[in-house]
Amino acid sequence: MSRHLTFLPAALLAALLPLSGLAQSPAEPLELAAAERILLDANPAIQQARAAQAAARAAIDMAGARPNPMLTASVASINPARNHGSAWDRPMDSVLRVDQLVERGDKRQLRLNAAEHNLSASGADLDNTIRLARIDLARAWLDLRAAQDIRRIAHENATLAGRAADAAELRGKAGDLAGVDVARFRADAARVANDAQQAELELSRARLALALLLGNRIPAGQLQASDDWPSAEPAPGSARPDLAAARQRLEQAAALRELARAQRIRDVSVGVQYEHFPPDARNTYGVSISVPLFLGNDYRGDIARSEADYTAAEQQLLATRAAVGNEQARLQAELDAARARHQRLRDVVLPAAEKAARGADVAIQKGAMSLTDYLDTQRSLRSARIEAIQARADLARAGLLLRLAGDTP
């Protein structure tokens, strides 16, 4: 039997066995629900959407405002040659006039309808902004949650491989292990150490990404996701806010189209006048009515523009409805695939890798397995553990995304 198949002592085998674990990070665990509460106050896109909603609410007051009356005071027919007496008794024409524009064609109500639909659309836009921010947050939180477990396993593997390499080197110096086998242990330890370093880097990236979404309310170095995985089962979703916004934009476009058409209904200006002109006509009164003559602008362009805007809003609604349906079908397929993959890894791949690793421990003690095969078995176990964590994160991510996708349009 070759030298690399010789029986390994208990000290070397113990070094190859899994470790109990590393010390936990001192960061306070952050649950996904708590992160969402921070997100609502810290996310810039959400704050901008709230400002847009406030502006839309103010636009209702602007749309409902009635035209202001116009007050005009004038003095005419002043004769400098007869500039005597009190100002009120001098022979000049003093006029005080009030004009009021009276809107016709239900223009004010049409403006209000358009403004109210705009407010509803802005509210739906805010809800959709929150939904999209929650999607980004869920991805970042789950990336951090998976990165924590992968880092832990990677460091356990690195410590284990390092101890095994140290033990193999001692055996090599004692002449009980071939130099090529010692080199294999050392090379394996170096690869596993690189994996641990990469896991540290991925954890730092995940923390920075989550901190950015939370407006750096929590320093990146202190971020740690809680241990609980979110449920992968999608709860009944609510109506899609982007679809609701598209519907409201269509209603707004319809109201603006009617408002453009109503511009051809002439508004009327009504005037009331008081005139003082001593000595002959000391106090007189008058009324007037004025209407526009559509000689230069018949609002043809406004109406054509409103028709184009309505068509665009209609097409946007159809496109949004199709996109929502396609997204939900895609997310459902991704959830089914993620669930099947996770179940295979959890119920088949990982138990088989663990069983193989336990068998390899026995086989190498009896000299029935080469070191190369033994190290391959350990690498397969490490890979299966990490893949199982990633599959669990993918399953939770798929469930959350489908939940946030809302109901079928």
FENBELDA-V456082 format. One record per helix or strand. SS is the DSSP state (2 for helix, 1 for strand). FROM is the first residue (numbers start at 0). TO is the last residue. Records with the same first field share a line. If there is no record, write none. Layout:
# FENBELDA-V456082
SS: FROM-TO + FROM-TO
This chain:
# FENBELDA-V456082
2: 2-4 + 9-15 + 31-41 + 43-63 + 79-81 + 106-172 + 178-212 + 219-221 + 240-261 + 299-364 + 370-403
1: 28-29 + 69-75 + 92-101 + 223-224 + 267-276 + 280-290
